[in-house]
């Protein structure tokens, strides 16, 4: 790599890290929740707005491994499963990401699977290459902390996202939410996947019924 290219890359990385840190230090004004998630035997404070099943999923902006912006609205009319992990380079987070990467093959093609963490994009890219993660979209909330603040997932004084699973249906409603009670534990994979498959089946059935009814009306 040419020195000028290396210098530019280093400057960009520094700017991104500085921006993320500066943004994080302004987040004491966010709502705080103190009794939902533990690290070991102690509750941690989560920053941001807690969302509930049944409400509209807030749009958010994260970045891919090239620092390109990615939003929830980019996947309109598709069911989305969001796997949230504190850091990809830890044991449970790595296994969680690998599990969902493997499950993509068992799901309908319109389902979008994404993993979001506060790891920086180049660290995520390295992890995906090493672990052959190529089916899920691995995205970073490190630049704006937009996702974590809108979904109530930022762990105060740690700069990490708490472990969670969200499923968002084709109408952009939150159909499933799991905040894992202890950061060191796995989420309930079976419940999440069963919900996603049932949701997809129900939406397919609704689409078939609507198409049949439209055809019947047209035939009269």
N, C-alpha and C positions, 0 to 999 in steps of 0.2 A: 504494500500500500504506500502511495506517495505521502511524503510528510505533510503536504498541504491538505490532502484528503483526510489524513489522520487528525490534523489540527481542527479542521472543520467539523469532523464527527465528534471530537471531544468537546468542542464548543457547544454543539447542538445538545449533546447529552447533559452537559452542565446546565444549559439553559432550561431544559425540561425538568431536571431534578430541582433546580432553584425555584421554578414556577410551581411545581408540585408542593414543595415545602412551604413556600409563601402562602399558597392557597390553604394548606392545612392549618396554618397558624391563625387563620381568620375564622375557624369553624367552631370556636367556643360559643358563638351566638346560635348554633343549631340546637334544636330540641335534644334533650338527653333522656335516656331510658336506662335505669340502673338494675333491673331485676329480671332480665330475660336470659342472659347468657353468662356462663362461668368460664373462667380460666383456672383449672384446678378446682380449688374449693372456694374461690372468691369470685363474686360477681364483677363483671366489667361494665363500664359505662359505654353505651352505644350512642353515637351522635347521628342526628338526622331524623327524618319523618318516618315513623313506622307505617307500613302499608298493610292492608287487610285483604283477605280473600273476598272476591266479589267486586272490588273497586276497580276503576280504570287504572291500568298500569301506567305510571308516569314515564314519559319518554326520557331518555338519558343519552349522554354522549360519552363514549370511551374511545380508545385508540387500538389499532391493530399493531402487528409487529413492525410496520413501517411508519408508525406514528400517524397513520391516516385515520380520520374520525369515522366512527361507526355508531349509529343510533338504533334504538329499538324500532323506530319508524321505518328503517330500511327493510324490515321484514314484515310489512303489512300483510294481513290475511294469511299468516302462517302461524301455527302453534310454535311457541318458543320455550325451551327449557333452559334456565339459567342456573348453572352450578357456580356457587361463590366459594372461594377458598382464601384463607389468609396468605399463604405463600406456597407456590408450586414446588419449591425445593425442600419441603418437609414431607414426612412419611405419609400421613393421612391425606394431605392435599394431593400428593402425587397419585396415590391409589384412587382417590375420588375422580380425578381427571382421567385416569386410564380407564376406569370402569365406564364412564359415560362415553368415552371415545369408542369403546368396544360395543356399547349398546346401540350406537347409531345404525349399525347394520340390521338391527332387529326392529327398526322403526320405519314408518312410511317416509317416503322421500321428501315430503313437504315440511317435515319437522326440522326446526333449527335448534341445534345444540350449541350453547356457548358456555365457556368458563371465564369468569371475571375475577381478577385479583388486583392487588396494588403493586405487584411486581412490575418493574420497568419492562418495556416492550422487548429490548434486546435480551433480557434474562428469560423472558417467556419464549422467545424464538429459539434460544439455546436449549431450553428444556424440551420443547416440542421436537426438535431435531434429535436429541439424545434418546427420548422416550418414544419416538415414532407416533406422536400425537398429530393425526392428520384428518380426523373426521369432525372434531368439534372446533368451533371458532374460539381461540384463546385470545382474550382481550384485556387491556389494562385500564384501570381507573386511576392510575397514578398521576395523570396530568391535571385533571380538573376535579377529581373526587366527586363528580356529578352523580354517578350511579349510587355510590355509598351514602351520600347525603340525602338523596331522594327516596331511598329505600330503608334508611335507618340502620345502616350496617357498619359505619365507621367506628372502630374501637378507639376510644379516647386514650391519648398518650401512647399509643402503639403504632399508629399510622397504617393499620391493617384493616381488612374487611373481615367480619365474622363469618363463620361457615353457615351457609344457607342454600336452600333450593327454592326456586320460583318457577311456576309454569304459567304461561300467559297464552290465552286462547286466541282464536282468529279474530275475535271482536275486540282484542286488546284488554280483556278483563283478567285480573289475577285469579286463576283457577286453583292454585295450590301454593302454599307457603310453608316452609319449614325453617325456622331458626334453630339450628342444632344447639341443644341445651348446654353442652360443654364443648369448647373449641377443639378439644383433643379427640372428640368422638366423630364417628362417621355419620352421615345423614342416613335417613331411611330410604335406601335406593329402591326397594321393592314398591313402597307406597308411591313414590314419585313416578316411577315408570308405569305402574298400573294406572295411575291417574292420567298420565299422558296418553296411554293407549286407549283408555276409555273415552277420553275427550276427543281424540281423533276419530274414533268409531262413531261417536254421537254426531260429530260435525259432518262426517261422511253420510250418515243416515239422513240427516236433515237436508243435505244438498240433494240427495237422491229423491227424497219426498217432494222437495220444491220443484225439481225438474219434472217429475211425474205429473204433479198438479198443473204446472205450466203447459205441459203437453196436452193434458186433458182439456184445459180451457181452450187451447188453440184448436182442438179438434171439433169443438162445438160450433 
